[in-house]
């Protein structure tokens, strides 16, 4: 694992995974480019370029856990679909992996797919490394949800595993439902006003029938959860803080869409 944990990988990993699964090949390229920039910024942010042992262990647990869990999730319905295979291949193609790292990622995915490495094992390991970093754990869950959405839907078997992952990482069933609703709405979004509003409601984790006060409370809660200053105080890696800033922008934009539609000030 030295080829992976000897450098900053969370930026490229998260960028490639989220970019590839939500934005196709172009999205993966952009995601990896931005993620690589995050990694370089972290390496040169006033500290020695070599990561600490703790950071190495977090990065290794993220890399291993993400691909093992993806293998479990993609196989949950009994077979790995062609669209899921293409999604995983796109991720690896655009993560700037060398030959050894690519083989490691494939091996982890297959170990999960074939149940050679238990899902609970990798989730427990990842939670032990990141129990203080809720945003990092949430990104892990979001990645798995998007992997399941590669074929356009989440079936009941996949949902059972996804909920198991979320619960194992300290989230509630309600938290999982909110994330699935948000990501499913994003994946199916079309560029017109009506579906943009639907997507905005999904991003905020609310329904069009909710009252104004409930929507405002949801917006405030999400902004608080992703507030960069709070995350810095909790010791979150810099690349995750930057992603959190992007997330707050998305949340704020969604709230502005809803406010405009409802005539709120």
C-alpha positions as CSV (number, residue, x, y, z in Angstrom):
1,X,0.0,0.0,0.0
2,X,3.0,2.4,0.2
3,X,2.4,3.5,-3.4
4,X,-1.0,4.8,-2.3
5,X,-0.5,6.0,1.2
6,X,2.9,7.7,0.5
7,X,1.1,10.7,-1.1
8,X,-2.0,12.8,-0.6
9,X,-4.9,10.8,-2.2
10,X,-8.2,11.9,-0.7
11,X,-8.5,14.9,-3.0
12,X,-7.9,12.9,-6.2
13,X,-10.0,10.0,-4.9
14,X,-13.0,12.0,-4.0
15,X,-12.7,14.2,-7.0
16,X,-12.5,11.2,-9.4
17,X,-15.2,9.3,-7.7
18,X,-17.7,12.1,-7.4
19,X,-16.8,13.6,-10.8
20,X,-16.9,10.3,-12.6
21,X,-20.2,9.1,-11.1
22,X,-22.0,12.4,-11.4
23,X,-20.5,14.0,-14.4
24,X,-19.3,11.2,-16.7
25,X,-15.9,11.1,-18.2
26,X,-15.6,14.9,-18.4
27,X,-16.7,15.2,-14.8
28,X,-14.1,12.7,-13.7
29,X,-11.4,14.6,-15.5
30,X,-12.4,17.9,-13.8
31,X,-12.8,16.2,-10.5
32,X,-9.4,14.6,-10.6
33,X,-7.8,17.9,-11.7
34,X,-9.4,19.8,-8.9
35,X,-8.6,17.0,-6.4
36,X,-5.0,16.9,-7.5
37,X,-4.8,20.7,-6.9
38,X,-6.3,20.1,-3.4
39,X,-3.7,17.5,-2.7
40,X,-0.8,19.7,-3.8
41,X,-2.2,22.6,-1.8
42,X,-2.3,20.4,1.3
43,X,1.2,19.1,0.8
44,X,2.5,22.6,0.5
45,X,0.4,24.3,3.2
46,X,3.2,25.2,5.5
47,X,4.0,21.7,6.6
48,X,6.4,19.1,5.3
49,X,5.4,17.7,2.0
50,X,5.4,14.1,3.4
51,X,2.1,13.3,5.1
52,X,1.9,12.2,8.7
53,X,1.4,8.6,9.6
54,X,-2.2,9.4,10.7
55,X,-2.9,11.0,7.3
56,X,-1.4,8.0,5.6
57,X,-3.7,5.7,7.5
58,X,-6.8,7.8,6.7
59,X,-5.9,7.9,3.0
60,X,-5.2,4.2,2.9
61,X,-8.5,3.4,4.7
62,X,-10.4,5.7,2.4
63,X,-8.9,4.1,-0.8
64,X,-9.3,0.5,0.3
65,X,-12.7,1.0,1.9
66,X,-14.2,3.0,-1.0
67,X,-13.4,0.3,-3.6
68,X,-14.2,-2.7,-1.4
69,X,-17.6,-1.2,-0.4
70,X,-18.3,-0.3,-4.0
71,X,-17.8,-3.9,-5.0
72,X,-20.3,-5.0,-2.3
73,X,-22.8,-2.4,-3.4
74,X,-22.6,-3.1,-7.1
75,X,-23.0,-6.8,-6.5
76,X,-25.8,-6.4,-4.0
77,X,-28.5,-7.2,-6.6
78,X,-26.8,-10.4,-7.7
79,X,-24.7,-9.1,-10.6
80,X,-22.5,-6.1,-11.5
81,X,-24.2,-4.3,-14.4
82,X,-22.3,-3.0,-17.5
83,X,-23.1,0.6,-16.4
84,X,-21.6,-0.1,-13.0
85,X,-18.5,-1.6,-14.5
86,X,-18.1,1.4,-16.8
87,X,-18.5,3.8,-13.9
88,X,-15.8,2.1,-11.9
89,X,-13.5,1.9,-14.9
90,X,-14.0,5.6,-15.6
91,X,-13.1,6.4,-12.0
92,X,-9.9,4.4,-12.2
93,X,-9.0,5.8,-15.7
94,X,-9.3,9.4,-14.5
95,X,-7.7,9.1,-11.0
96,X,-4.2,9.2,-12.5
97,X,-3.4,5.7,-11.0
98,X,-0.2,4.0,-12.1
99,X,-0.3,0.4,-13.0
100,X,0.3,-0.9,-9.5
101,X,-2.3,1.4,-8.0
102,X,-4.9,0.5,-10.6
103,X,-4.4,-3.2,-9.8
104,X,-4.8,-2.5,-6.1
105,X,-8.1,-0.7,-6.8
106,X,-9.3,-3.5,-9.0
107,X,-8.3,-6.0,-6.4
108,X,-10.2,-4.1,-3.7
109,X,-13.3,-3.9,-5.9
110,X,-13.2,-7.6,-6.7
111,X,-12.6,-8.5,-3.0
112,X,-15.8,-6.6,-2.2
113,X,-17.7,-8.0,-5.1
114,X,-16.7,-11.6,-4.3
115,X,-17.1,-11.0,-0.5
116,X,-13.5,-11.9,0.2
117,X,-13.2,-8.8,2.3
118,X,-16.2,-8.2,4.5
119,X,-18.1,-5.0,4.3
120,X,-18.4,-4.6,8.0
121,X,-14.6,-4.9,8.3
122,X,-13.7,-2.0,6.0
123,X,-16.5,0.2,7.4
124,X,-15.3,-0.4,11.0
125,X,-11.7,0.4,9.9
126,X,-12.8,3.6,8.1
127,X,-14.9,4.7,11.1
128,X,-12.1,4.1,13.5
129,X,-9.8,6.4,11.4
130,X,-12.4,9.1,10.8
131,X,-14.9,9.0,13.6
132,X,-14.3,12.7,14.3
133,X,-14.7,13.7,10.7
134,X,-18.4,13.6,9.9
135,X,-18.0,15.3,6.5
136,X,-15.4,12.7,5.4
137,X,-17.7,9.9,6.4
138,X,-20.6,11.5,4.7
139,X,-18.6,11.8,1.4
140,X,-17.9,8.1,1.7
141,X,-21.6,7.3,1.9
142,X,-22.4,9.7,-0.9
143,X,-19.8,7.9,-3.1
144,X,-21.5,4.6,-2.5
145,X,-24.9,5.9,-3.2
146,X,-23.7,7.4,-6.5
147,X,-22.1,4.0,-7.4
148,X,-25.5,2.3,-6.9
149,X,-27.1,5.0,-9.1
150,X,-24.8,4.2,-12.0
151,X,-27.6,2.2,-13.6
152,X,-30.2,4.8,-12.8
153,X,-31.8,3.3,-9.8
154,X,-31.2,1.8,-6.3
155,X,-32.9,-1.5,-5.8
156,X,-33.9,-2.9,-2.4
157,X,-30.8,-5.1,-2.0
158,X,-28.5,-2.2,-2.7
159,X,-30.4,0.0,-0.3
160,X,-30.0,-2.5,2.5
161,X,-26.2,-2.4,2.0
162,X,-26.1,1.4,1.7
163,X,-28.1,1.8,4.9
164,X,-25.8,-0.7,6.6
165,X,-22.8,1.4,5.5
166,X,-24.4,4.6,6.7
167,X,-25.4,3.2,10.1
168,X,-21.9,1.7,10.5
169,X,-20.4,5.1,9.9
170,X,-22.5,6.6,12.6
171,X,-25.4,8.1,10.6
172,X,-29.1,7.5,11.2
173,X,-31.7,6.0,8.9
174,X,-33.1,9.5,8.4
175,X,-29.6,10.8,7.5
176,X,-29.4,8.1,4.8
177,X,-32.8,8.8,3.4
178,X,-31.9,12.5,3.1
179,X,-28.6,11.7,1.3
180,X,-30.3,9.3,-1.1
181,X,-33.0,11.8,-1.9
182,X,-30.5,14.5,-2.5
183,X,-28.2,12.5,-4.8
184,X,-31.0,10.8,-6.7
185,X,-32.5,14.1,-7.4
186,X,-29.2,15.5,-8.6
187,X,-28.5,12.5,-10.8
188,X,-31.9,12.8,-12.6
189,X,-31.9,16.6,-12.8
190,X,-32.7,18.2,-16.2
191,X,-31.8,21.8,-17.2
192,X,-35.2,23.4,-17.0
193,X,-36.9,25.6,-14.3
194,X,-39.3,23.0,-13.0
195,X,-36.7,20.3,-12.4
196,X,-34.2,22.8,-11.1
197,X,-36.7,23.6,-8.4
198,X,-37.2,19.9,-7.7
199,X,-33.5,19.5,-7.4
200,X,-33.2,22.4,-5.1
201,X,-35.8,20.8,-2.7
202,X,-33.8,17.6,-2.9
203,X,-30.5,19.4,-2.1
204,X,-32.1,20.8,1.0
205,X,-33.7,17.5,2.0
206,X,-37.2,18.9,2.1
207,X,-40.5,18.5,0.2
208,X,-42.4,21.1,-1.8
209,X,-45.3,20.6,0.7
210,X,-43.1,21.7,3.7
211,X,-43.8,25.1,5.1
212,X,-41.4,28.0,4.9
213,X,-40.2,27.7,8.4
214,X,-39.2,24.1,8.0
215,X,-37.4,24.8,4.8
216,X,-35.4,27.7,6.5
217,X,-34.5,25.4,9.4
218,X,-33.3,22.7,7.0
219,X,-31.2,25.3,5.2
220,X,-29.7,26.6,8.4
221,X,-28.9,23.0,9.6
222,X,-27.2,22.1,6.4
223,X,-25.1,25.3,6.3
224,X,-24.1,24.6,9.9
225,X,-23.1,21.0,9.2
226,X,-20.9,22.1,6.3
227,X,-19.5,25.3,7.8
228,X,-15.8,25.4,6.9
229,X,-14.7,27.1,10.1
230,X,-16.3,24.4,12.2
231,X,-14.7,21.7,10.1
232,X,-11.3,23.3,10.5
233,X,-11.7,23.4,14.2
234,X,-12.5,19.7,14.2
235,X,-9.2,19.0,12.3
236,X,-10.7,18.1,8.9
237,X,-8.0,17.8,6.2
238,X,-7.8,20.9,4.0
239,X,-9.0,19.2,0.8
240,X,-12.2,18.2,2.6
241,X,-12.7,21.7,3.8
242,X,-12.5,23.0,0.3
243,X,-15.1,20.5,-0.8
244,X,-17.3,21.6,2.1
245,X,-17.1,25.1,0.8
246,X,-18.3,24.0,-2.6
247,X,-21.1,22.1,-0.8
248,X,-22.2,25.2,1.1
249,X,-22.3,27.1,-2.2
250,X,-24.6,24.4,-3.6
251,X,-26.8,24.5,-0.5
252,X,-27.0,28.3,-0.6
253,X,-27.8,28.2,-4.4
254,X,-30.6,25.7,-3.8
255,X,-32.1,27.9,-1.0
256,X,-32.1,30.9,-3.3
257,X,-34.0,28.9,-6.0
258,X,-36.6,27.9,-3.4
259,X,-36.8,31.4,-2.0
260,X,-37.4,32.9,-5.4
261,X,-40.1,30.3,-6.2
262,X,-41.9,30.9,-3.0
263,X,-41.5,34.7,-3.0
264,X,-39.5,34.7,0.3
265,X,-37.1,37.3,1.4
